[in-house]
Amino acid sequence: MSGYQPIGGKLFTKPFNLFALLALIGICLIAYRFIFGIGAASNLNDGYPWGIWIVMDVVVSTGFGCAGYALALTVYVMNRGEYHPLVRPAILAGLFGYTLAGMSVMVDLGRYWLFYNLLLPWYMQPNSVMFEVAICVLAYTVVVWIEFAPAFLERFGLHNVRRKLSKLLFFFIAIGILLPTMHQSSLGTMAILWGHKLSPLWQTQLLPLLFLMSAILMGSALVPFEGNFASLGFNRPPETHLYSKLSTYVFLLLGSFILIRLADLTLRSAWGYAFEQTTDALMFWIEMALYIVPFVLLFKRDNRSNRQIIFILSVCLLLAGTVYRLNTYLIGYHPGPDWNYFPSIMEILITIGMFSLEIALYLIFVKHLPVLHRAEAEAA
């Protein structure tokens, strides 16, 4: 018998109806964008060819989607099998994060009907970091669907197929650890290519390392964030004991991230930019505060077993990763004095619709598929 079970219950609740409505609005606006063109729906321009569709729906969303990656590192690489009850919800987060990121790229592409060129060998540019990111994200999306396939097989009683797939999953798990390591660091590499257009507060040769570390922190934070909401919303016992143990690893990684970040700013003599009266400086201090507060709270061991504090920590780290990537890709990016960008209402609503669709699909999946761990198995 599987250690996971669907929670069942009524689907069309008030939260589901709200998120489904927001998702429907976003889908309608996406249809408008495809019919009338990207210029009719967005404020993108030659100076800012990437807006919140790429930053929020791709760069940030894939960071959230690294929950499965972070748990895979903990369970399979560090051999901490006690965290296995958290794996399938984390994989589900990765499935949604990366699938919707791919959908968002299609919305952002000016010539979306030529997307298949990415897979044609005579158009491939293996020396391009953007090509590497695109291929790795596409491949990881396929891998994470395969990793989640056992939930579908269990739901429809295909236990023989499930057992056969289990013998091959180690291969996909290994690939699933390699691919995010490559493309999350490459998201930082792309920002290096902007040179002087990116503020010295974020422009550094350490961006690949910092982006990879921020992805693991975001993925690790999403696990207790999602778990606490599931516990409250579905009346399930909290898994605080697992979050408490996981927070020790988060504390060490977070401390390393902050130390590297501060040392890098010092060695590059970039601190002066942090004290200017600019939006960059303000956003930098917000970002640093969101990273430092969880570190200070985690320094006290008793806080690592406090359910409320763990939830606050997860929120801070998710916001910190979001602000860090937003700063690097948009706030700190300055193409020149003649260019300005602020997202249009349609851009904002489409982004809200994408995240709302993810939440609505999450509710459908956990209620009808074996995603969450059995309470009795957890107690045992």
N, C-alpha and C positions, 0 to 999 in steps of 0.2 A: 504493500500500500504506500502511495506517495505521501511525503511529509507535507504536501501543500493541498489546499482545498479552495474552491470558490466560496465566497461568503454569501452569495445569493441575496435575496431581498429585492425590494422595489427599485426599479431603475429610474423612473421619471420622478425624481425628487426635485425640490426647489433648487438646490445647487446644480444638479445635472441640467435642468431646464435652462438655468441662467447661462452656464458655460456653453451649452449647445446653441443657444440663441446668439451669443457672441461669436461662436465659431461659424455659424451660418452667415452672419453679417460679413465676416472676414472672407468667406468663400465667395459671396456675391461680389465683393469688391475686387477679389482676385480675378473673377470673370470679367469685370469692368476693365481691369488693367490689361488683360489679354486681348480684349476687343478693341480698345481705344489707344493702347500703347503705354509704355512705361512713363512717358512724359506727362500723360494726362492724369496719372495716379500718384506721382511722386515729385519731390523737389530735387531729385538728383541732377547733377550737372557735370561738366567736364572736370571741374576742380574736385568735386566730391562724387566720384562714380559709385562709391559704396555708401549706403546709409544704414538705417536701423534694421532693414531686412537682412543684411549680411551680418551686422554686428550683433544684434539681439537674436535673430532667428537661426544664425549659423554659428558664429564665434562663441556666443554665450550659451546657446542651446546645446552645442556639443560638449561644452564644459559640464553642464548639468548631466548630459548623457554619459559622462565618464563614471557614473555611479557603479555600473557593472564592471568597468575597467579597474576601479579602485578596489572593489571587493574581490575581483579575480586575483589581483596582486596579493591581497591579504590572505585569501583562502588557499590558492593554488601555488603561489610562489613562496609565501612565508609559512605555508603549511598550517594555517590556523582554521581547521575544519569546524571549529565551534561557531564560526560566523556563517556557516552554510545556510541557515534559515533566512538570512538577509539577501542571499544571492539572487533569487528569482525576481523579487521586486526591483532590485538594482538593475538587473538585465532588462526588465520592462522599461525602466527609465531611460536606459541607453537606446532601446528600440525606438521609443518615441522621439527622444532627442535627436537622433541621427536621421531617422526617416523624415521628420518634419523639417530638419535642416536641408535635406535634399530637395524637398518640395519648395522651400523658401528660395533656394538657389535658382530653381526654374522660374520663380516669379521675378527674380532680380535680373535674369539674363535678358539682354536686349534682343538677341536672336535666339530665343528659346527653342525654336524649331530645329536648330542645328546642334542640339545638346549631344547627339550621338557621335559627333566628331571626336569627342573625348576618347572614344573607344576604337577609333580607326588608326591603325599603326602609322599610316603615312602623315597623320596630323599630330602624332604624339611628340612631345618635347620633353624627353626624360631629364634634361638639365633644368627644367622649370620647377621651382618650388610650388607654384600654384597647381601644376599638373600632379605633383606628388600628393598634395593635400586632397585634390579631387579624387584621385584613384584610391587613396587610402580610406577616405570617408565613404566612398561607394562600396569598397570591399568590406569595410567594417559594418556597414549597414546590412549587407548580406549575411555576414558572420553572426551578428547579434540576433537576426531573425532565426538562424539555424540554432543558436544557443537557446532561444526561447521556444523552439519547436516542441520540446517535450511537454510543455503545458497544453498545447493543442492536441497532441497525441493522447495524453492522459484524459483530456476532456471527452474525446470521441472514442475512447476505449481501444485505441490501437496500441496495445501494450507490447505486442511482439515487435512492431516497428520501433517503439520507444526503446526497447532493450537493445536492438541493433544499433540505433543511433547513439546510445550511451557509450558503445564501444569506440565510436569515432569522435566523440565530443572533445576528448583531450586535444586532438589536432586543432579543432576550431577554437578551443580555449586559448591555446598557445598563439594562434594567429590573432585572436581577439586581444591579447596582451601586447603583441608587437605593433599592430596597426595604430592604435591610439598614441602609443609612444612616439611613433613617427610623425603623424599629422598634427598632434597637439604641439609638439615642439616646432614643427614647420609653420604653424600659425604665427609663432613668434618670429621665425625667420622672415616671413613676408613683411612684417613691420620693419625689420632692419633695412630692407630694400628702399624704404622711403627716405632714408638719409636725413638731411637737415629739415625735411618737412615735418618730422615727428619731434616733439618737444624733448629736450635733454632729460626731462624728468622720467621719460620712458624709453628713449632711444639708447639701447645698449646692446653689445654683442652677447649679453647673457639672456636676451629675450627668449630664445628657444628653451633654455633651462627653466626660466621663470614661468613661461606659459605651461610647460609640462607639469611643474609643481602646482601651479594654480588649478590646473585641471583635476589633479588628484585630490586637492583640498576641496574643490567644488563637488566632485563625485562623492567623496567621503561625507561631506556635510549633507548631501541630499538624502543619504540613507536614513539618518535619524529624523530629518525633516519630514520625509514621506512617511516613515514609520510612526511618528507621533500623531500625524493627522489621521492615518489609518486606524490607530488605536482609539483615538477620540471619536472619529466619525462612525466606526463600525463596531464600537464597544468590544474591543479586543484587549487582552492583557498586553501591557507595554513590554518591550524588549530592552529595557533600560540597562540590564546587566551586560548585554552585548555592546550597546552604545558606549557604556562606561569603559569597557576594555578597548574598544576601537579608538576612543578619544586620546588614549596614550600615544598611539601612533600619529594621530592628527597633531597632537601637541609638539612632538619632535619635528615633524615635517613643517609645521607652521613656524616654529622657532627658526628653523633653517632658512625658510623662505624670507622671513623678516630680516635675518642677519645678512643674507646675500644681497637683499634689496638695499639695505642701509649702507653696507660696505661698498656696493657698486656706485651709489650716489656720491659717497665720500671720495672714492678713488678717481672718479671722473670730475670732481669739483663741481657738481651740479646742484648743490644745496641752495645756491643763490636764487635759482628759479623758483624754489618752493616758498620764498618769502616775498615774491612780487605780488602786486595787487592785480592778479589775473584769474581768469576762470580755471586755467591749468593748475595754478597753485591751490585754489580752493578744492578742486576735485582730487588733487594729490593728497591733501590732508584728510579728506573724507575717506579716501581709499585706505590710507595708512591707519586711521582710527578703527576702521572696520576689521582690519587684520590684527591690530594690537590688542583690542578689547578681548577677543576670544583667547588670545595667548595669555593675557593676564589672568583671566578667569580660570583657564585650564591649569595654571601654575599651582593652584590650590587643589590637591587631590580629591578633597571631599566634593568639590564641584563636579567632578567627572562622573559621579553617581547620582547627581541631582537631575531629575527629569526636566524640570522647568529650565534650568540653566543649560542643559544639553540642547534643548530646543532653541534657546536664545543664541547659543554658540553657532548652531547650524544656520540660523537665519543670517547672522553676521557674516559668516564665511561665504554663503551664497551671494550676499550683497557685495562683499569685498571682491570676489571673483568677477562679478558682473561689472562693477565699477572699474576694476583694473583693466578689463578687456575693452570696456567702453572708452576709457581714457586713452588706451593705446591705439585703438582703431578709429576713434572719432573725435573726442574732445581735444586730445593732444596733437591731432593731425592738422597741419596748417599749410595748405597748398599754395597760398599767396593771398595778398590783400584784396584781390578782385573777386575772390570766391567766398561764398557763404552758403551755409546749409542748415536748415531746420526741417525735420520731417513733416510732411503734410498730414492732414487728418486721416487720409486714406492709408498712408504708411503706418500710422500709429494703430488704426483700427485693424489692419491686416495682421500686424504683429500681435495685438491682443487676441485676435481670432485664432492665430496659430497656437498660442499657449493655451487658450481656452479649449481648442480641439484636443490638445494633449490631455488635459484634465478630464474632459468628457470621455475620451477613449480609455483613460485609466479606470474610470468608474465602471465602464462596460466590461473591461477585461477582468478586474478583480472580482466582479460579481458573477461572472460566468465562466471563468477559467481558474484552474488551481495555481494561483499566484502567491497568495499569502500563506504563511506557515500555519499548520494546524496547532491550535492552542494546546490540545492535549499532548501533542508530540513535543511541543516546547516545554511543557511542564515536566514531562518524563525526562 
